[in-house]
Amino acid sequence: MWDWLEGREVRRLALPESTGQERPRPDLPPGTDLLPQIRHIVVLMMENHSYDNYLGMLPGRGEGFPLGADGEPEVSNPGSDGKVRAHHLESTRQVPCVPAQTWHASHVQWDGGTCEGFVRSVATVPDRDRRHAPGGGDTIPMGHWDESDLPFYYGLAKTFPLADHWFSSCLGPTFPNRRFLISGTANGLIDDLPFDIVDYPENGTIFDMLTRYGISWVNYHPVRRERAVLRRVIGGRGVAKLRRLASLGSWFPPLVNAVRGNKTFTADLYPLGLARCMLHLRSIPQFLADADAGNLPSFCIVDPDFSAWSEENPQDIRRGESFAAEIVNRVMHGRAWRDTLLIWTYDEHGGYYDHVPPPEAVPPDDIDGRTLRGLPPWLRAALRPVFPAYFGQHEAEDAGPKRYDRLGFRVPAVIVSPYAKPDYVTSEVYDHTSVLKLVELKWNLPPLTRRDAAATAPLDALDFGSPPAFLQPPELPAPSLQWGSW
């Protein structure tokens, strides 16, 4: 029954039969497995940290911080009292709301390619959100952690192929970047307000493509199943209407912070119908059981608890590391390890400094970023004089160019597989649509947008011509906190 209902939901989307892009092997039908050595692709995407912020101090491996004679980072940003040098953060518990990674803050940080706007970007955070930040929080974006704080992550990056030029997909926050991961476009989204996610991309998502050709996929997440199901009993169109209705609440001060960044799971960044929810959403305990038993689907995304284990501020980063360590270790010691490729990465930089300027990128489509699109023009005009401060805040956060023609800042990324090359660093330019490219190359699928058509899959990190170097899973350092001990 659910399969039939899913087919009905997909047909209602009226997706085109062809994306207009050529498959990797036009002579073979779509869905053909071109990489039989890999049967399971797992994407573990955490939250809000730049490459330098986490791995900048990784010794002798990858393009981290340029170091001075004192062994400390020799990079800085101008501040009101002179240069603010990159420095180690004393606590693993982050400060609420600082730094910022809004569309506007990210463009300020980029600063035309100088990467000298990180300290200045703290001024884009509303005063009420900076009240807990020491000294106003100006120095926090230049902070970093090291191996003493994140031993598991450093061990992972020292062991498996490190991608030191993996960029987020746009200079913006979580929602647009996670949309790139699953659809190759943000489809005009530039903020993290959940009532804005009421649309659907022209060519659909990678989930639609996998469903069309009978390839299994799952989004594992920590949301209780009954909660996710109940929200979708009314169907995808009803969800969209409720999200539009919820947009009215964004202009009432008590509700602004309640809705911002209210993430559930990645697949929910476009309306997901009831049948797809029933068929393709599973819990984190189920992921652990599936990994142990070798029952992982062909493609899956693993989401952390965004409020507790994701590493977004103000969380303690050690909690997220313990979650990620559990996911990685269960995959490596599960029955499907021999046939699995896992990618550990981050959706965006979280406002933390990185010294490598994001390069230009192929625009995914002709859709520009749109501000406050959840409200019709007449309603915006009516509400502006009633709530000028909040209206101004949203417009300020979304200020800046509205094109997706540049990648976002670098984020940590490691490719974990038995076929991974030992002691290897790949400096190819990747972004989140590189995951789409990998999926498309494996199953001979056409690109969804111009962005993933131009992307590079991280296959240079793998060696299929030799016996798997990591068939016997390596022992990695334990995280600072043990999973479940907190």
C-alpha positions in Angstrom: 0.0 0.0 0.0 2.7 2.5 1.0 4.6 1.9 -2.3 1.4 2.6 -4.2 0.8 5.8 -2.2 4.4 6.9 -2.7 4.0 6.5 -6.5 0.9 8.6 -6.2 2.7 11.3 -4.2 5.5 11.4 -6.8 3.1 11.6 -9.7 1.4 14.6 -8.0 4.7 16.4 -8.1 4.5 16.3 -11.9 8.3 15.9 -12.2 9.7 15.8 -15.8 10.7 12.5 -17.2 14.1 13.9 -18.1 16.2 16.6 -16.5 17.7 17.5 -19.8 21.2 16.4 -18.7 23.1 13.4 -20.0 23.7 10.3 -17.9 27.3 9.2 -17.1 26.8 6.2 -19.5 24.1 7.2 -22.1 24.4 3.8 -23.7 23.2 2.1 -20.5 19.8 2.5 -18.9 19.4 4.7 -15.8 19.7 2.7 -12.6 22.6 0.6 -13.9 25.2 0.0 -11.1 28.5 1.4 -12.4 30.4 1.0 -9.1 29.5 -2.5 -7.8 32.3 -2.4 -5.2 30.2 0.1 -3.2 26.7 -1.1 -2.2 26.0 1.4 0.5 26.6 5.2 0.6 26.2 6.8 4.0 26.3 10.6 4.5 26.8 11.8 8.0 26.4 15.6 7.9 27.0 17.5 11.1 26.4 21.2 11.8 28.2 24.6 11.6 32.0 24.3 11.6 34.7 25.4 9.2 37.7 23.4 8.2 40.1 25.7 10.1 37.9 25.8 13.1 38.2 22.0 13.6 41.1 20.7 11.5 43.2 23.8 11.1 45.7 22.5 13.6 46.0 19.0 12.1 49.8 18.5 11.9 51.4 17.7 8.5 48.2 16.9 6.7 45.9 19.0 4.6 45.8 22.8 4.2 45.3 24.0 7.7 46.3 27.2 9.3 49.6 28.8 8.2 51.6 28.7 11.4 54.1 31.2 12.8 57.4 30.6 14.5 55.5 30.1 17.8 53.5 27.2 16.3 50.3 29.3 16.5 48.1 30.3 13.5 49.5 33.2 11.6 46.2 34.6 10.5 44.0 37.4 11.8 41.1 39.7 11.1 40.9 43.4 11.8 38.9 44.3 14.9 38.1 47.5 16.7 41.2 47.2 18.9 43.6 46.0 16.2 44.2 42.5 14.7 42.4 39.6 16.2 44.5 36.5 15.7 43.2 33.0 15.4 43.3 31.4 18.8 42.4 28.2 20.7 39.0 28.3 22.4 39.3 27.3 26.1 35.9 25.7 26.4 34.2 23.1 24.1 30.9 24.6 25.1 30.0 27.2 22.5 28.4 30.7 23.0 24.7 31.1 22.0 24.1 32.8 18.7 27.7 33.8 18.1 29.2 33.6 15.6 26.6 33.9 12.9 26.2 32.2 9.5 23.2 34.0 8.0 23.3 34.8 4.4 24.4 38.4 5.2 26.9 37.4 7.8 28.5 34.9 5.5 28.9 37.5 2.7 30.4 39.9 5.2 32.9 37.2 6.3 33.9 36.5 2.7 34.6 40.2 2.3 35.1 40.0 -1.5 37.6 37.2 -1.1 39.8 38.6 1.7 38.1 36.5 4.4 38.6 39.5 6.7 35.0 40.1 7.7 34.6 37.5 10.4 35.2 39.8 13.4 33.1 42.5 11.8 30.2 40.0 11.1 29.4 39.7 14.8 27.9 43.1 14.5 25.1 41.5 12.3 23.9 39.5 15.3 21.1 41.3 17.2 22.2 42.8 20.5 19.8 40.7 22.5 21.5 37.5 21.0 25.0 38.8 22.0 24.2 39.3 25.6 25.9 36.1 26.7 29.0 36.5 24.5 32.1 37.7 26.4 33.2 41.1 25.2 30.4 41.2 22.7 31.7 38.0 21.0 33.9 39.8 18.4 36.8 37.4 18.9 34.8 34.1 18.9 34.7 33.7 15.1 38.5 33.5 15.1 38.6 30.7 17.6 39.4 27.1 16.9 39.7 23.7 18.6 42.5 21.0 18.2 43.3 17.4 18.8 43.0 17.7 22.6 39.4 18.7 22.2 38.4 16.4 19.3 40.6 13.3 19.4 38.2 11.1 17.4 37.9 13.6 14.6 41.7 14.1 14.4 42.2 10.3 14.4 39.6 10.0 11.6 41.3 12.7 9.5 44.8 11.1 10.1 43.6 7.7 9.0 41.2 8.0 6.1 41.4 10.3 3.1 41.0 13.9 4.1 39.3 16.3 1.6 40.8 19.6 2.5 38.9 21.6 -0.2 35.4 20.5 0.5 33.2 23.6 0.5 29.7 24.2 1.5 27.5 24.8 -1.5 26.6 28.5 -0.9 27.5 31.4 1.4 24.5 30.9 3.6 23.1 28.9 6.5 21.9 25.4 7.1 18.7 25.0 5.1 20.0 26.3 1.7 23.1 24.1 2.0 21.2 21.0 2.9 18.9 21.6 0.0 21.9 21.6 -2.3 22.9 18.2 -0.8 19.6 16.6 -1.8 18.5 18.6 -4.9 21.6 20.4 -6.4 19.9 23.8 -5.7 18.6 25.9 -2.9 15.6 26.7 -5.1 15.7 30.3 -3.9 16.0 29.7 -0.2 18.5 31.8 1.6 17.4 31.5 5.3 16.7 29.0 8.0 13.0 29.8 8.6 11.0 26.6 8.3 7.9 28.3 7.0 9.8 29.2 3.8 10.3 25.6 2.8 7.0 25.2 0.9 8.3 24.8 -2.7 9.7 21.9 -4.8 12.6 22.0 -7.3 11.8 21.6 -10.9 13.7 18.3 -11.4 12.9 17.0 -7.9 15.4 15.6 -5.4 17.9 12.8 -5.4 15.3 10.9 -3.4 12.8 11.2 -6.3 15.4 9.9 -8.7 16.3 6.9 -6.5 12.6 6.0 -6.0 12.0 6.2 -9.8 14.6 3.5 -10.4 13.9 1.3 -7.4 17.1 2.2 -5.5 16.6 2.1 -1.7 17.1 5.2 0.4 16.5 6.2 4.0 16.9 9.4 6.1 17.8 8.3 9.6 17.0 10.9 12.2 16.2 11.3 16.0 12.6 12.6 15.6 10.0 10.2 17.0 8.3 8.4 14.2 4.8 9.1 15.3 5.5 12.8 15.4 6.9 12.8 11.9 3.9 10.7 10.6 1.2 12.9 12.3 2.6 16.0 10.6 2.1 14.4 7.2 -1.3 12.7 7.6 -2.8 15.7 5.7 -0.3 15.2 2.8 2.4 17.3 1.3 0.1 20.1 0.1 -1.4 20.5 3.5 2.0 20.7 5.1 2.9 23.5 2.6 -0.3 25.4 3.6 0.5 25.0 7.3 4.0 26.3 6.8 2.7 29.3 5.0 0.2 29.9 7.8 3.0 29.6 10.3 4.9 32.3 8.5 2.5 34.8 10.1 4.0 33.9 13.4 7.4 35.0 12.4 6.4 38.6 12.8 5.4 38.2 16.5 8.4 38.6 18.8 7.7 35.7 21.1 7.7 33.2 18.2 10.7 34.4 16.2 13.3 32.4 18.1 10.9 29.4 18.5 10.8 28.8 14.7 14.2 29.8 13.6 16.3 26.8 12.7 13.6 24.4 13.9 15.1 21.5 11.9 13.6 18.0 11.9 15.5 16.0 9.3 17.2 16.7 6.0 14.5 15.2 3.7 12.0 17.6 5.3 13.6 20.6 3.6 11.1 20.0 0.8 7.5 18.8 1.7 7.5 15.1 2.3 4.3 13.2 1.9 2.9 10.6 4.3 3.9 7.5 2.3 7.4 8.7 1.8 7.6 9.4 5.5 6.4 5.8 6.3 8.8 4.2 3.8 12.0 6.2 4.1 12.3 7.7 7.7 13.9 5.6 10.4 15.3 6.3 13.8 18.9 6.5 14.9 18.6 3.2 17.0 17.4 1.6 13.8 20.4 2.9 11.9 22.7 1.3 14.5 20.8 -2.0 14.2 20.9 -1.8 10.4 24.6 -1.1 10.4 25.3 -4.0 12.8 23.2 -6.4 10.7 24.4 -5.2 7.3 20.9 -4.0 6.3 21.8 -0.5 5.3 19.9 0.9 2.3 21.7 1.8 -0.9 21.8 5.5 0.0 21.2 7.1 3.4 21.6 10.4 5.2 22.2 10.3 9.0 21.0 13.4 10.9 22.1 14.2 14.4 19.7 15.6 17.0 19.9 19.2 15.9 19.2 20.5 19.3 21.7 18.4 21.2 24.2 16.4 19.2 24.8 18.4 16.0 27.6 20.7 17.3 25.7 23.9 16.5 26.1 26.6 19.1 25.6 26.7 22.0 26.2 22.9 22.2 29.3 21.3 23.6 31.1 20.0 20.5 32.2 16.9 22.4 28.6 15.6 22.4 28.4 15.8 18.6 31.8 14.1 18.3 30.6 11.2 20.5 27.5 10.8 18.3 29.6 10.9 15.1 32.1 8.4 16.5 29.3 6.0 17.3 27.9 6.2 13.8 31.3 5.7 12.1 32.4 2.9 14.4 29.1 1.0 14.0 29.5 1.3 10.2 33.1 0.1 10.3 32.3 -2.9 12.5 29.0 -3.7 10.8 28.4 -6.6 8.4 28.2 -4.3 5.4 31.5 -2.6 6.0 33.2 -4.3 3.0 30.7 -2.6 0.6 30.2 0.8 2.3 31.4 4.3 1.7 30.7 6.9 4.4 31.2 10.6 4.0 31.6 12.7 7.2 31.1 16.4 6.6 29.3 19.6 7.8 26.5 21.6 6.2 28.2 25.0 6.6 30.9 26.8 8.5 28.7 28.2 11.3 30.4 31.6 11.1 33.8 30.3 12.2 36.9 31.5 10.4 38.5 29.8 7.4 41.5 31.3 5.5 40.7 29.8 2.1 38.4 32.0 0.0 35.4 30.2 -1.5 35.8 29.8 -5.3 33.2 30.8 -7.9 30.7 28.1 -8.7 28.3 27.2 -11.5 24.8 28.6 -10.7 22.5 25.6 -10.4 19.6 27.2 -12.3 18.1 30.6 -13.0 16.4 31.0 -9.7 17.7 33.9 -7.5 17.5 34.0 -3.8 14.3 35.5 -2.5 13.8 37.3 0.8 10.8 36.7 3.0 9.1 34.8 0.2 6.7 33.1 2.6 4.6 36.2 2.8 2.8 37.8 -0.1 3.7 41.5 -1.0 0.5 42.9 0.4 1.0 41.2 3.7 4.6 42.4 4.0 3.4 45.9 3.3 0.8 45.6 6.0 3.1 44.1 8.6 6.1 46.3 8.1 4.8 49.3 10.1 3.4 47.0 12.9 6.7 45.1 13.5 9.4 47.3 12.0 12.2 45.9 14.1 11.6 42.2 13.3 10.9 43.0 9.7 14.1 44.9 9.5 16.0 42.0 11.2 14.9 39.4 8.6 15.8 41.8 5.8 19.2 42.5 7.3 20.0 38.8 7.7 19.1 38.1 4.1 21.0 41.2 2.7 23.6 40.6 0.0 23.8 39.2 -3.5 21.0 36.8 -4.4 22.9 34.5 -6.7 24.3 31.1 -6.1 27.4 31.6 -8.1 30.0 31.1 -5.3 30.6 28.2 -3.0 30.5 28.7 0.8 33.4 28.3 3.2 35.4 25.1 3.6 34.1 22.4 5.9 35.7 19.3 7.4 35.3 16.2 5.2 36.7 12.7 5.4 35.9 9.7 3.1 35.6 6.5 5.0 35.6 3.1 3.2 37.6 -0.2 3.0 38.6 1.1 -0.4 40.0 4.4 0.9 43.6 5.2 0.1 45.8 5.2 3.2 47.7 8.4 4.1 45.9 10.4 1.4 44.7 13.9 1.1 42.5 15.0 -1.8 42.6 18.7 -2.7 40.1 18.5 -5.4 37.4 21.2 -5.1 34.2 19.5 -3.8 30.9 20.8 -2.4 27.8 19.1 -1.2 26.7 18.4 -4.8 29.7 16.1 -5.0 27.6 13.6 -3.1 24.9 13.9 -5.8 27.6 13.4 -8.4 28.8 10.2 -6.6 25.3 8.8 -6.5 24.7 9.7 -10.2 28.0 8.1 -11.2 27.2 4.9 -9.3 23.7 4.4 -10.6 24.0 6.1 -14.0 21.6 8.9 -13.2 21.3 12.3 -14.9 22.3 15.4 -13.0 19.5 17.4 -11.3 20.9 20.8 -12.0 23.8 22.5 -13.6 25.7 22.6 -10.3 25.8 18.8 -9.8 26.5 18.4 -13.5 29.7 20.3 -13.0 30.6 18.8 -9.6 33.4 16.3 -9.0 32.7 13.1 -7.1 35.3 12.2 -4.4 36.4 9.0 -6.2 40.1 9.9 -6.3 40.1 9.0 -2.6 39.3 5.4 -3.4 41.4 2.6 -4.9 39.4 -0.1 -6.6 42.4 -1.6 -8.3 44.0 -3.1 -5.2 42.8 -5.2 -2.3 40.9 -2.9 0.2 43.4 -1.3 2.5 40.9 -0.9 5.4 39.1 -4.2 5.1 40.1 -4.7 8.7 38.7 -1.6 10.4 41.3 0.5 12.0 41.2 1.4 15.7 40.5 5.1 16.0 41.0 7.3 19.2 38.0 7.4 21.5 36.1 10.7 21.5 36.4 13.1 24.4 32.9 12.0 25.7 31.6 8.5 25.3 28.3 8.1 23.5 25.4 8.2 26.0 27.7 9.1 29.0 26.3 12.7 29.1 
